[in-house]
Amino acid sequence: MAATPAHLLFLPGEALDFYLSQGYYRMHQDLFTCHFLPIEDGLYTAHWLRVALDQVQLGAAQRRLLRLNEHFTVLLRPFHLTAEYEALYAQYRRHITFDAPPTVESFLLAGAMQNVFETEVIEVRDGEQLIALGIFDSGARTMAGIMNFYHPIYRKYSLGKYLMLLKINYAQQRQYHYYYPGYVVHQYPKFDYKLFPCPGATQVFDGRSGQWRPFSWEEVARQSAELLANAPTQLLDDDAEQ
């Protein structure tokens, strides 16, 4: 399901806040939501997350990661697509084991000349070298984390998780209410890293009731069972034929 702001030159921050609160998320210059993901030979359920920023308490692992990376330089800038960003993403993409868009441009803009979102980037540099980039959109009181990528030789620094912590810190400084990192997938752990910042402050969206609930894997399993029990027959039949 999509909500397309293509007729707008700029999406108001309050509108982004609203759509994020309803389980929507950015793709290119659109907003979309989904509840099901066909992965390999199975049908999985997607569960959208948000972090209540006033409830965040960093644990030992999070504080340790911040100390590990404190010698890097961190810069916050408005988003302007550059060759340096694309070169870093190309390095990152060559070393990942999951599907990803071919370029930063194809993911964020997809040929559009106008970016309707208020987009910023966090640059992480080792000296002059760009080693990681975090891209996010801001609403009036919310932040949506859109992309994180890094140079593969810096893998030991967990820069993707580090960027999530940086985004949360900036969101708290701006007195935002929520940070939206995307979704996790029931019984498919590749997306579980999105819980790293603070599971206790994380909420999961119940698409059937339209309510946000405290995150737990038990809650995710309950929602997944309901979604599958009420899934369109055609969707289940297509999965069975794969």
C-alpha positions in Angstrom: 0.0 0.0 0.0 1.4 3.4 -0.9 0.7 7.1 -0.2 2.3 9.1 -3.0 3.2 12.8 -2.3 4.4 13.2 -5.9 2.2 16.3 -6.5 3.9 18.1 -3.6 7.2 20.1 -3.8 7.7 19.4 -0.1 6.0 17.0 2.3 5.1 18.9 5.5 6.7 17.6 8.7 3.4 17.0 10.4 2.3 14.9 7.4 5.4 12.7 7.7 4.8 12.4 11.4 1.3 11.2 10.7 2.2 8.6 8.1 5.0 7.2 10.1 2.6 6.8 13.1 0.4 4.7 10.8 3.1 2.3 9.8 4.2 4.0 6.6 7.8 4.5 5.5 9.7 6.1 2.7 10.6 4.4 -0.6 12.1 6.7 -3.3 9.8 9.7 -3.3 6.8 7.8 -2.0 5.4 6.5 1.3 4.4 2.9 1.6 3.6 0.1 4.0 3.5 -3.6 3.9 2.7 -6.6 6.2 4.1 -9.5 4.2 7.5 -10.3 2.7 8.1 -13.2 0.3 11.7 -14.3 1.1 13.3 -17.2 -0.7 10.7 -20.0 -0.4 8.7 -18.5 2.5 6.1 -15.9 3.3 7.1 -13.7 6.3 5.5 -10.9 8.2 7.0 -7.4 8.6 6.6 -5.5 11.8 7.2 -1.8 11.9 9.2 -0.3 14.8 9.6 3.0 16.5 11.8 4.1 19.5 10.2 6.4 22.2 13.0 8.8 22.6 12.2 9.9 26.1 12.5 6.3 27.3 15.9 5.5 25.8 18.5 4.3 28.2 21.8 3.2 26.8 23.2 -0.1 28.1 26.8 -1.3 28.4 27.0 -2.5 24.8 25.8 0.9 23.4 28.1 2.9 25.6 31.0 0.7 24.7 30.3 1.2 21.0 30.2 5.0 21.4 33.6 4.9 23.2 35.1 2.6 20.5 34.2 5.2 17.8 34.8 8.4 19.6 38.0 9.1 17.7 36.1 9.4 14.4 34.9 12.8 13.1 31.1 13.1 12.9 29.5 15.8 10.7 25.8 16.6 10.2 24.8 18.1 6.8 21.7 18.6 4.6 21.5 15.9 2.0 23.1 16.6 -1.4 24.0 13.5 -3.4 27.7 13.4 -4.1 30.1 11.1 -6.0 31.8 10.4 -2.7 28.6 9.0 -1.2 28.0 6.8 -4.2 31.5 5.5 -4.2 31.2 4.6 -0.5 27.9 2.9 -1.1 29.4 0.9 -4.1 32.1 -0.4 -1.8 29.5 -1.4 0.8 27.2 -3.0 -1.6 29.9 -5.3 -3.0 30.4 -6.9 0.4 26.8 -7.4 1.6 24.8 -10.6 1.4 21.3 -9.3 0.9 19.4 -7.5 -1.9 20.0 -3.7 -2.0 19.3 -1.0 -4.5 22.1 -0.4 -7.0 22.8 3.2 -6.0 21.9 5.8 -3.4 20.2 7.8 -6.1 18.0 4.8 -7.1 16.9 4.3 -3.5 16.2 7.9 -2.5 15.3 9.6 -5.8 14.7 7.0 -8.5 15.1 9.7 -11.2 13.1 12.4 -9.4 14.4 16.0 -9.7 12.9 17.1 -6.5 13.3 15.6 -3.0 10.0 16.1 -1.2 11.4 15.0 2.2 13.6 17.0 4.6 16.6 14.8 4.4 20.0 15.1 6.2 23.1 13.0 6.4 25.5 12.0 9.1 29.1 11.6 7.8 31.6 9.6 9.8 35.2 10.3 8.8 38.5 8.7 9.7 40.7 11.8 9.0 39.6 13.0 5.6 38.2 9.6 4.5 34.5 9.1 4.5 33.9 5.7 6.2 30.2 5.7 7.0 27.0 7.6 6.0 23.7 7.7 7.7 20.7 9.2 5.9 17.5 10.2 7.7 14.3 12.2 7.1 12.8 14.6 9.7 9.2 15.4 10.4 8.0 18.0 12.9 8.5 15.7 15.9 9.9 12.5 14.4 12.9 11.1 12.6 13.0 8.2 10.1 16.3 6.4 9.6 16.5 5.7 5.9 19.9 4.3 5.0 23.2 3.4 6.8 26.2 2.1 5.0 30.0 2.0 5.6 33.3 1.0 4.2 33.8 -2.8 4.6 37.3 -2.5 6.1 35.7 -0.8 9.1 33.3 -3.6 9.8 34.7 -4.3 13.3 33.5 -0.8 14.4 29.8 -1.7 13.9 29.2 1.6 12.1 25.6 0.7 11.1 24.6 0.4 14.7 26.8 3.4 15.6 24.9 5.5 13.1 21.6 4.5 14.7 22.9 5.8 18.0 24.0 9.0 16.4 20.6 9.5 14.8 18.9 8.9 18.1 21.2 11.4 19.8 20.4 14.1 17.2 16.7 13.4 17.5 16.8 13.8 21.3 18.7 17.1 20.9 15.9 18.3 18.7 13.3 17.1 21.3 11.7 14.8 18.8 9.3 12.2 20.1 10.1 9.1 18.0 12.8 7.6 15.9 11.6 5.1 13.3 14.2 2.5 12.2 12.1 0.4 9.8 10.8 -3.1 10.4 11.8 -6.5 11.8 10.7 -9.7 10.3 9.2 -12.6 12.3 11.5 -15.6 12.4 14.0 -13.9 10.0 16.8 -12.4 12.1 18.6 -10.4 9.4 16.7 -7.3 10.5 17.1 -7.7 14.2 20.0 -5.2 14.5 17.3 -2.5 14.4 16.6 -3.4 18.1 20.1 -2.6 19.2 19.7 1.0 20.5 17.2 0.2 23.2 14.7 -2.7 23.1 13.0 -1.3 26.2 12.1 1.9 24.5 11.0 0.2 21.3 7.4 -0.2 20.2 5.9 -2.4 17.4 3.0 -1.4 15.3 -0.1 -3.6 15.3 -1.4 -3.1 11.7 -4.8 -4.7 12.5 -5.6 -2.5 15.4 -3.6 0.6 14.4 -2.0 0.7 17.8 1.7 0.8 18.9 2.5 -1.8 21.6 5.7 -2.3 23.7 8.1 -4.5 21.7 8.5 -8.2 22.6 9.0 -11.2 20.4 5.9 -12.6 21.9 3.9 -9.6 20.7 5.5 -10.0 17.2 4.6 -13.7 17.1 1.0 -12.8 18.1 0.7 -10.2 15.4 2.3 -12.5 12.9 -0.2 -15.3 13.6 -3.1 -12.8 13.2 -1.8 -11.5 9.9 -1.3 -14.9 8.4 -4.7 -16.1 9.6 -6.3 -13.1 7.9 -4.1 -13.0 4.8 -5.8 -12.9 1.4 -6.1 -16.5 0.1 -4.4 -15.6 -3.2 -1.3 -14.4 -1.2 -1.1 -17.8 0.6 -1.7 -19.8 -2.5 1.1 -17.9 -4.4 3.4 -18.7 -1.5 2.5 -22.4 -1.5 3.3 -22.7 -5.2 6.8 -21.4 -4.8 
